[in-house]
Amino acid sequence: MEKKFIKPNYKNCNLNISSTLAEFLGAENKNATLEVLKNELKKDYKNVVFICFDGMGIYPLTQNLREEDFLRKHIIQTLVSTFPSTTTNATTSLMTNTLPLEHGWFGWTINFPDMNKNIAIYLGQDGWTGENVEIKNSPLESINCYFDNTKTDYNINTIFPSYVKVKHEERNNVYYSQSEFFDTLKEICNREGKQFIYAYNDEPDHTMHDFGVKNSTSKNLIKTLSKNMEKLVENTKDTLFIITSDHGHIDVEDYIYIYQDKEIMDLLEIYPYLEPRATAYKVIKGKEKEFEEVFNKKYGKDFVLYKSEDLIKQGYFGDFGNKGFLLGDYISIGKYTNKCLILSPISSILKGHHTSLTDEMEVPLILINN
């Protein structure tokens, strides 16, 4: 049976949570909003808490929680992620309320044309060697959070892991463990005055990368997160919790070391980049037809090859924005199997992954009030 192929929909997307919250907080917004969330926000809660659990999409939730478990039973709506369905792309949209085509943080590695390098943008490292790179004149947009530009009587707070750099340290709260994450949420919610919280939790993504979606370690973690949320709700008052994920996860079937394929590499200006299930290619001028033929013959049973310009025109990265030049000439998308491409000698070999347009695209809108 052919796998479900889920196209991006920027009117029913996790981005639209941020669009709705931007309007609620008096910030600028030009994107579609979610009616069910707008109606809930009209109730004027003392606290509004927006939590992104990395990787906790619909598939991991349904595989690891019973229908009656706390997080799963509070799913109000199924949304889709941005495309590619990956953290760099989706969390940037969630924080900035902008489309991927506007901000350009499409994937783990991005080709910087002026430097002729593919760079791991979170790490500032060369995607082939792992060496640190001094980035000058980045083509990516700066991450300007919508909740930093509000006209509201809510106090703005953020909660991030220690490695996340923030512009407003005075309103940020760093956590070093899962217990500290939930304790910090509880403490802020119990402060005097109206509190808005944007909280990012890097689990269960890390665990599912290491162990896979259906492994007992992942299951136990997701069950614990659900129980911790239930306990948090019981210990706060007059609070709306809005919970989603940046993307989902799938279990990886196999790995294809495309960077070792000399026939493919000889047709490219630079080795492949972006993501292992949504991979971008810059093809040597005049070699486009040959590249299509070679790729489809070797990898067509696992990946669908598209011209990047066609995906841009069809709105896969949003309806407007000027960062399409970062997407190369072609993009291959994992469709028929759960295989991943290995793009360079330093690419990680992971048991769970995402970034494509199959099950990893579906994310929850969870609303919980007390």
C-alpha positions, -999 to +999 in steps of 0.1 A: +000+000+000+014+034-010+023+057+020+002+087+028+016+118+010+007+149+030+011+183+012+018+214+032-012+235+040-004+269+055-040+275+065-040+243+087-004+244+099+014+246+132+025+280+120-011+291+123-010+287+160+016+314+161-004+335+137-034+333+160-013+341+191+003+370+173-031+386+167-041+378+203-010+396+216-013+426+193+016+417+171+016+420+133+001+391+114-005+383+077-011+346+080-043+325+084-055+319+120-072+290+137-108+296+146-109+270+174-079+287+191-093+322+186-125+312+203-106+297+233-084+328+237-116+350+240-120+335+275-093+359+288-071+334+307-046+347+333-019+326+317-015+315+280+012+288+276+024+277+241+045+245+243+063+229+214+075+193+221+101+185+195+091+156+173+059+147+192+037+144+161+005+125+156+023+093+147+045+091+179+015+100+200-008+073+186+019+047+186+029+053+223-002+066+241-036+051+247-067+071+236-074+079+272-039+091+280-038+128+289-021+144+259-038+122+233-073+127+247-069+165+245-060+166+207-085+191+192-073+191+157-046+175+134-024+201+118+005+198+094+041+209+098+059+233+075+079+217+047+106+203+051+091+189+083+122+196+104+132+216+135+152+243+118+124+251+095+093+246+117+106+262+150+118+292+130+082+296+116+067+290+151+089+317+167+088+343+139+053+337+125+068+337+090+067+312+061+097+290+052+100+309+019+104+341+039+129+331+065+150+305+046+159+282+075+147+252+054+169+224+068+199+212+088+224+222+061+219+252+038+240+261+008+255+295+012+262+305-024+286+333-016+308+309+004+303+279-019+297+258+012+269+238+028+267+249+064+250+232+094+232+264+104+225+256+140+262+247+146+279+271+122+299+242+108+309+229+074+285+201+065+312+179+049+341+184+074+324+195+106+349+224+109+336+257+124+328+283+097+329+321+101+296+331+085+295+365+069+265+380+050+242+352+059+213+348+033+190+337+061+166+361+078+173+370+115+150+352+140+128+380+153+101+365+175+066+378+171+061+378+209+089+403+212+068+429+193+035+429+211+010+454+225-004+434+254-009+434+291+006+399+293+042+395+306+062+377+280+083+347+290+103+320+271+117+287+282+145+271+262+173+245+267+206+260+276+221+258+241+195+281+225+206+316+220+181+343+228+180+381+223+160+388+255+178+370+283+159+390+309+126+372+299+142+338+292+143+308+315+168+280+309+161+244+318+186+215+321+163+186+328+127+175+322+117+181+358+131+216+357+112+223+325+079+215+341+088+232+374+096+264+355+063+264+338+045+259+371+065+287+388+058+313+360+021+304+359+018+310+396+034+345+394+013+376+399-001+392+367-009+378+333+017+356+318+024+344+282+049+316+279+066+303+247+083+270+258+104+247+236+112+212+248+137+193+228+122+159+236+110+134+225+129+142+193+164+133+207+152+100+221+134+090+190+164+098+168+185+075+190+160+047+195+132+050+170+095+059+174+081+026+187+110+016+210+102+011+247+125+040+257+106+064+234+073+051+247+082+055+283+094+091+277+062+101+259+041+086+286+061+105+312+057+138+293+019+132+292+018+125+329+040+155+337+016+177+317-014+163+336+003+170+369+012+206+357-024+213+348-036+201+382-012+225+399-020+257+379-051+278+377-068+299+350-044+288+324-047+278+287-021+253+275-016+252+238+006+222+228+020+212+194+051+198+178+074+212+151+071+178+132+065+141+137+088+111+134+090+078+115+112+047+121+141+046+095+141+015+073+175+019+058+202+043+047+215+052+013+250+067+011+243+090-018+275+111-012+295+079-021+277+076-055+303+090-079+278+089-109+255+113-090+282+134-074+299+140-108+267+158-119+265+182-090+282+215-082+284+206-046+274+175-025+237+172-016+223+193+014+192+202+033+178+170+049+180+132+045+143+128+034+140+162+017+173+166-001+184+196-023+208+193-053+227+220-073+232+204-107+260+214-131+245+235-159+236+213-189+235+181-168+199+184-156+184+157-179+212+133-171+208+139-134+171+132-136+176+100-155+204+087-132+186+097-099+152+082-109+168+050-121+188+044-089+166+060-063+131+064-078+116+035-059+122+054-026+123+091-035+103+114-058+125+140-076+110+175-081+124+206-096+127+231-068+111+259-088+080+237-093+076+231-055+080+268-049+054+277-074+030+251-059+033+267-025+052+240-006+072+266+013+045+292+015+028+316-009+054+344-006+090+350+003+123+354-016+145+326-002+138+301-029+173+304-043+186+285-013+167+254-024+190+245-054+177+230-086+161+198-074+146+183-043+141+146-036+113+137-012+110+104+006+076+090-004+074+053-009+096+040+019+111+053+052+147+054+039+171+082+045+199+096+024+233+100+039+245+133+025+281+136+037+308+117+057+297+133+090+259+128+086+244+111+116+230+076+114+197+077+132+170+052+140+142+077+139+139+107+115+115+131+097+117+159+071+095+144+044+058+145+035+046+112+050+035+105+086+061+130+100+040+159+086+011+155+110+012+173+143-014+179+170-032+210+182-038+202+219-058+226+240-061+221+278-077+246+302-082+243+339 
